[in-house]
Amino acid sequence: MSALRVVGGHRLSGEITPQGAKNEALQILCAVLLTEEPVTIHNIPNIVDVNKLIELLGDMGVQVERLGPDSYRFTAKHVNLEFLESPEYRKKAASLRGSIMVLGPLLARFGKSRIPRPGGDKIGRRRLDTHFLGFQSLGAKFNYESDSQFYSIDASNLQGTYILLDEASVTGTANVLMAAVLARGTTTLYNAACEPYIQQLSNMLNRMGARISGIGSNLLTIEGVERLGGTEHTMLPDMIEIGSFIGMAAMTGSELTIKNVRVDMLGMIPDVFRRLGIKLEIRGDDIYVPRQESYQIESFIDGSIMTIADAPWPGFTPDLLSIVLVTAIQAKGTVLVHQKMFESRLFFVDKLIDMGAQIILCDPHRATVIGMDRKNSLKGIKMTSPDIRAGVALLIAALSAKGESIIYAADQIDRGYSHIVERLQKLGAKLERIESEG
């Protein structure tokens, strides 16, 4: 396990380009299993979770060709379903939550699949019911083997139907969508997630020959087709990285330009950071964050304390609440951060409190941040990253703090952020990767 040594208190400057979207990659990559023809994908982020999934696809028999630093061609002509019975498959799939996304394509094309309970962040319960209830509505029969902790699914007779998802799950929507494109008849998917990642997947599938309408809404209609062909696809920039860089610029009092952000796909993300008092400008398809000595959190019209909460798209993404929370530490004013979807994602605030932040953890879902308006600096400490997003929030805090911080379990950050050390060093950040003690 690696760690990061961070010397805080240095301003950053320059330009940074976000990587491809991690959350889009995990579903787009699995969609290559839907066809035996080549699928070329560009702007793939070079991060641990994505690389593990590419490796898993290769183990399953998919021909993987690297065309460039972030471009690959996948040909799933010969998929080895027997690999799904192997101990190696169980080990790899169980360590990667994104492995759940192979189910929809395998069920659609081959009529069966197996998968162990996936891994991922330990941020509370993350239900798989939406996936399985959707498959079941299409006619799949599934069985959970408690001894082996494997899910086995028989989908030899998928039939289009009306499905009301029990929650607007992004991965659940993507998985059921991929299963439905090759089902017989028409599927109506209501309460579907409509995030840009789902829009990207839907448009890609249509280019492959699928018939999906209602893209961008929560009501998708899928007319099943007999087969899909190859295509070429470019992934969106990662909106979570974009938000992270905005928060990083504000906390460190830095001037940054974030390049090629696809402003049209960011939803309310820029406006939420503006509510924290951050002055950012849209320049073409770039976001310019000027250096600010102070930024003041807005109040609601009636004067009550600002609340920032997550919600399904086009609401604010839960992956950026950790960044909002840490950015508010040096703002002027008070904000209530309400994490509705995951009950353990705010538990990292104890490290921020140890650094000197004024935060009240109300319960597992809510934290009140009392901004210090730079009157006091955070101090560097030793801490451990519990998950991807909390890890970057701690990194932002360390970059703004006085003195040296050590962030253990930096591998968590690597799961979601590509070459983060080298990219931040180019902006003037003082950090390095070290071997973890013990």
N, C-alpha and C positions, 0 to 999 in steps of 0.2 A: 504494500500500500504506500502511496506517495503522499506527501504533504506539501503545502505551499508556505513559504516564508514571505511575508508581506511587510514592507516598510511603508507606513502610511504618511499622509500629510503632504503628498506631492501632487501638484496639479497636472492634469493630462491635457493634451492638445493634439489636433490632427483629424484625420479621417479614418473611419472604420466601416467595413462592409459586412453586413450580417451574413451568416451561413445560411444554407438551405434549411427549411423548416423541419425540425425533428419530428413533430407530431404528424406532419403530412407524409414524411418519408416512410414511417412504419406501415401505413396503409397502402401507399403507392407501390412500394416494393413487393408487398404480398399480392397485389393485383396482377403481377407478371405471371402468376400461376394459373390465370384464367385462360391462357392461350398457349399454343405450341409455337407461335410465331415470335420473332424477336421484338423486344420492347426496349427502347433506348430512353434512359432517364438522365437528365442533367440537374446540376445544382444539388447533388446529394451531399449532405453534411458528413464530414469525416469525424464521426463521434462514436463512442464505444457502443451504444445501443444499436445504432444503425449498422455498424460494421459487424456486430454479432448476428444481426438479422441476415445480412448479405451472406455471411459464412454459413448460416443455417440453410439458406436457400441453396447454396452450393452443395451442401451435404445431402440435400433432398434430390439432387440430380439436375438442378438448374445450371445451365451453362452460363458462367459469369465472365464477362470480358470488360476489363477496365479500359476505357477509351481516353481518359484524361484524369486530372486531379479530382474532378467531381462528376464525371460522366461514366456511365456503365451501360453495357448492353446485356440483357438477360434473355435467354432462350430456354423456356420450360417445356421442351419437346419430350424429354424423357424424365418424368418425375418418378422417383423410387418410393412408392408407398410403404415398402417393407422397412424403410429406414425409420418410419414412425413407431415401429415396435422395438427399436434398439435402445439400450441404456444411454448411448451417446445423445440420441434425440431427447430423451427425457431430461438429461442433465442440462443440455443447452437451452431447450425450450423453457424449462422451469426457472432458469436464471434471467429470463427476458420477458417482461410483460407484453411486449409487442408481438410475441409469438402467437398470441391469441388471434391475431389478424390473418393467420394462414388458414383458419377454419373455413371462413366463407368461400374463398376461392376453391379450396380442395373439395368442399361439399358440392359446390356448383359443377365443377368439372368432372370429379371422380365419384361423387355420391357417397363418400365416407371419409372419416378422418379420426385421428386420435391426438390428444394433447394433454400434457400434465398441467397441473395448476401453475399458471405463469407467475413469474417473480416481479421485480420492479421496486419502486419506492415504498418505504414503510411509512405511509402517510395516512394510515387508517384504512377502514374497509373500502374496497373498490369492487363493487358487485359485477358479476358476470351474467346475472339473470337476464339483462336486456338482450345480450347476444343469444342465449339459449332459448329464451321465449320466442324470439324472432325466428330462429331456425325451426323451432317446433311448430310455429304457425304455418311455415312453408311446407310442413310435412316431415321434417326430420325427427328421428327418434334418437334420444341420447341417454347415456347411462354414465353415472359417476361411480367409479370403482374406489371405494374409500381406502382399501388396503394399499393399492398402488398409487392412489391420488391421480388417476388418469380419467379423462373424459373420452368416451367413445361415442361417435355419432354416426348413424346410418341415415343418409339422405338420398337414397336411390330413387325417390319419387317426389322430387320437389315440385310443388304446385303453387302458382301465384295466388295471392289472397289479399284481404284487407288486414293490415297490421297496425295497431295502435301501440307504439312503443311505451313502455312503462316509465321511461325517462328519456330525455333528449341527449342520450349518450353519443359522443362523437365516434368512439370506436365501435359501439354497438350499432349505430347507424351504418357505418362503413362496412362492417362485417355482414350485416343482413342485406345491405345493398348489393354487395359482391355475390352473395348467394343467390339473390333474386334475378340477376341479369340473365342467367341461363335456366331459370325455372320455367316450366310450361305455364302459359297464360300471363295475366297481368297482376302485378303486386302494387298495392297502394300503401305507402309507408307514411303514417301520420305521426306527428310529434317527433319528426326526424330532426336531428341536429342540422344546422344550416351554416356551420362555420366555413370559412374560406377553404379549409382542407377538404371538407365534404364536396364543396363546389368543384375543387380541382379534381378530385377523384371521379366525380360524376362526368365532368367534361372529358377526362381521359378515357373513361369507359365508353362514352359515346363515340369518340374517335376510333375506338376498337370495334365498334359495331353495335354497341348496346343502344337501347331506346329508353332513355331516362328523361322525364320532363318534370318541371317544377323546381329546377335547380336554383338554389338560393332561398328557397322557402322551406317551411317545415312539413310540406306535403309533397312527397315524391311519388311519381307514377312510373313504374318500371314494366315495360312490355318485354317479356322474355324472348330471347333469340336462341338459335341453335348453337352458334359458335361465335367466338370473338377472334379478331386478328391482332396483329402487332400495331405499334404506334410509337410516337416520340413525345416525351413530356418533360417540361421544365418546372421544377418545384419553386414555390414561393420562398422569399426570404423569411427567416424565422422571426415572427412577431415577438416572441419572448426575449430573444436576444436584443431586438430593437428597444423594447421597454427597459431591459436591463441596462443598456448603454445610456438611455435617457436618465435613469436614476443615478447611474454612476457619475455622469457629468455633473448633475446637480449636487450630489453629496460631496464631491471633491472640488467643487467650485471651478469646473473646467469648461473649456470651449471645445465642443466636438461637432463634427459633421458625420452623420450616419447615412451612408450611401445606398441608393437603390433599394428603397424600403417597400415599394409597392403601396404607396399611400392609400390607394383605393381599396386595399384589403385590410387596413388596420382598424377599421371600425372606430370605437370610442377611445382607443388607447391613447392617442395624443391628447384628447380632451381631459381624460382622467389625470394625466400628469400636469396638465394646465391647472386643474383644481387644486393641486398642491402648490401652485404659485410658480411653476417652472415655465419660463418663457421659451418656447420653441417655435421655430419657423419652418414652414414647408417650402422648400426651394426646389421646384420641379418634382422629382421623385426622391429627393433627399430631405432629411430632417437636420436642421441646424440648431444646436443648443448653445446659446451664448453663455459666457461666464457670468454668474450671478453671485454677488456677495450675500444676498438674502433672498428667500422666497417664502411667501406667506400663503398658508392654507386658506382656501375660501370657506365661508360659512354658507349654510342654506339661506334662502331668501328670508325666512322667519328668524334668522339669527342663530339657529341651533347648530350644534357641532356637525361638521361634515362626516358623513358615513360613506365609505367605499366598500362595496360588496361585490362578490362574484355572481355571475348569472350566465345561463346559456346564451350563446350568440344570438343577437348582436349585443348582448350584455358583456360585461368586463370579464376577461378570461381569468380563471382562478390561478393559473400559473404565474401571474404577475402580482398577486397580492403580497407575496413575500418582498418583492422589490418595492412596491408602494410603501409597505410598512417601514422598511429600512430607510427609504428616501425621506420619509416624514420626520425622522429623528432630528435632522438639522433644519427643518422648516420652522417657520414662526406660526404658532397656532396649534390646534389639537384636531386629531382625526380618529374616528373609530373604524378599524379594519375588521370586516365581518367575512370570515371564510366559511361559507355555507356548505361546501361540498365535501370537504375532508376534515375530519375531527382532530387530526394530529399535526397539521401543517404549521401551526403557530407555536409549537412547543420549543422551537429554536430561539425564541425571544429571550430565554434565560441567559444565553450567551451575550446578546445585545445589552441586556441589563448589567451583566458583569463588566461590559465595556463602558458603562456609564449612561446608557440610554434611559430615558424616562418613559417606561412602558408599563401599563397595567394589563396583565393577562386576565381578562374577565372570566373566561371559560375556554374550553377547547376550540371554540369557534370565533371568539371575539377578543380583540386587543385594542386598548386605547393608547395612542402615541401622543405624548406631550412634547411638541417640538422645542428644541433648545436654541434655535435661531443662531447657531454658531457661537453662543456665549460660552459654551463649554465644549471641549473636544472629546470624542471617544478615545479610550486608551487601548493600546494593543494588548491582546491576551492570547492564550492557547485555547483552541476550541476544535470541535469536530463537526464536520458537515453531515447532517442526518439524511439529506436528500438533495436532488439536483438544484431545485430552486432556492431552498434555504442555504445551500452552499454558496451560491452566487450572491445572495443577500449578505451573507457573512463576509464574503470577499469585498463587496462594496463598502461595508462597514470598516473593514480592515484598511482599505485604501484611503479612507477618510480619517483614520485614527492617528493619534500621536504614538510614535514608537513602533515596535515590531510585533506582529501577530503571526502565529503559526496555525494553519488550518489543516487538521488531520482529515483523513479519508477524502482527499482531493479527487480520488478516482470517481467519486459521486458527481463532481462538477464535470469531469471529462465525459460522463455519459450524455451530457446535453450541450456542451460548449466545446467547439473544435479549436484546438491550439490556443486556448485562452491565454496562457502565459505569454507566448510569443506575440500575440496580437496586442495585448495590453502593454507589453514592453515597448512596442513601437510607438505607443502614445505617450510614453514617458513614465509609466508605472514602474515602481520598484518592487518587483516580486520575482521569485524563483522557485523552481520545484526542487524539493529535497526528499531524501528517504525518510520515511516515518520512523520515529523512535520505537523500538521494540517490535 
